[in-house]
Amino acid sequence: MNMVYNSDSFVVVRFEVAAGDGPDPVQTSARGGFEIVDKFAGKGIYLEGALAERFHEGVQALARNDPTPEQIDDYISGYTQLAQQTVTLH
């Protein structure tokens, strides 16, 4: 788990599980994804697979142009519109 972005609006955490480290000992490939939390809406979403890869590629493309925090937040907000999981503290 690695926090990759934290603003007033969003937190993005990257999860990486190496091959064989998961609950299934037969697991042979690495996997992971991104958890995005919208602080104002109090909702989060976990991206994995092709959607996580697309998100990561978009972030890399955005980073090449020295984005402002507002541009990064705008990009992330496109994904948080899908968020349905309410964030709770426990």
PyMOL commands that set and color helices and strands:
alter all, ss='L'
color gray80, all
select helices_A, chain A and resi 49-63+69-80
alter helices_A, ss='H'
color red, helices_A
select strands_A, chain A and resi 2-6+10-17+31-38+43-48+85-86
alter strands_A, ss='S'
color yellow, strands_A
deselect
rebuild
show_as cartoon
